[in-house]
Amino acid sequence: MTDPKTKLRRTMMFVPGNSPKMINSADIYGADSLMFDIEDSIAVTEKDTARILVAQALKSIKFHSETVVRINHPTQTPFGLDDLKVILPSKPNLIRLPKVEDISEVELVAKEIERVEKENGWPEGTINIISAIESVKGLYNVREICKHPRMVAIALGAEDFIANLKTQRTKTGIELYYVRSQILMAARDAEIQCMDTVFSDVKDMEGFEREVSNSRDMGFDGKSVIHPKQITEVHRLYTPTDTQIAKALKVLDAYDDAQKNHKGVLAVDGKMIDGPIVVRAQRVVDQASAAGVNVEEKRCLA
């Protein structure tokens, strides 16, 4: 069974919870995770309909992608607790908790999950949590939030965060650099994954590619997406290239040889290799394997 904290999550696609058509077709686009939204994209008058529709879909459709449900906040809104009562028995893989500002909010959701798991005889950890940081207060508490045992990932919700900062979204992303860095550091400290925010202009694929590349280079594990055409681009950018895989294999082979033959000095192509480089090489190979790449076929390309 795949560890929920290390599962491949290059893409997490938003799916409106009040659209039967989009729910039924969501799995065909190949996103690693499907996030059925019954929060911000759903009008107040349709909250009941959306949560019931999503719950029934989870029970009746065998989704190949990981299933995530973004609920309404359980204390900041009157809808969140009702969401949990309806959604949890349908057994999604993850609950996405929006606008998290304090660990007590995560604990409340975790307690409800534990209750439902016990009632149904499910193993502990059947349902886990991904939280979204969308305010300065949430950022100040992000390290504690990340360390809750049910947390498998933390995400950035940029639009609300930028509104909280009283600024505007820019093409450079300078306004989000600090928050991205802090959320990422908290995730790495807690050994959970970190998901970047959505890029809302689906027509600007050049800008989208630039933002995905930047978040990947920072160290993010994946990105939330709002349109199927964004999925292929994220997967391409988050999957190591053939050359990167071949070089990583070369490093690992050299390291294995040094270990077996008790060599004190390790070099590849004239460059000294130390522990961190070996760790990064293993990560490249692991990422490629998780993405379905036959890494052994790339060995001769370095």
Summary of the structure (lengths in Angstrom):
residues: 302
radius of gyration: 20.5
end to end distance: 32.6
largest distance: 69.3
contacts: 953
relative contact order: 0.10
helix: 52%
strand: 15%
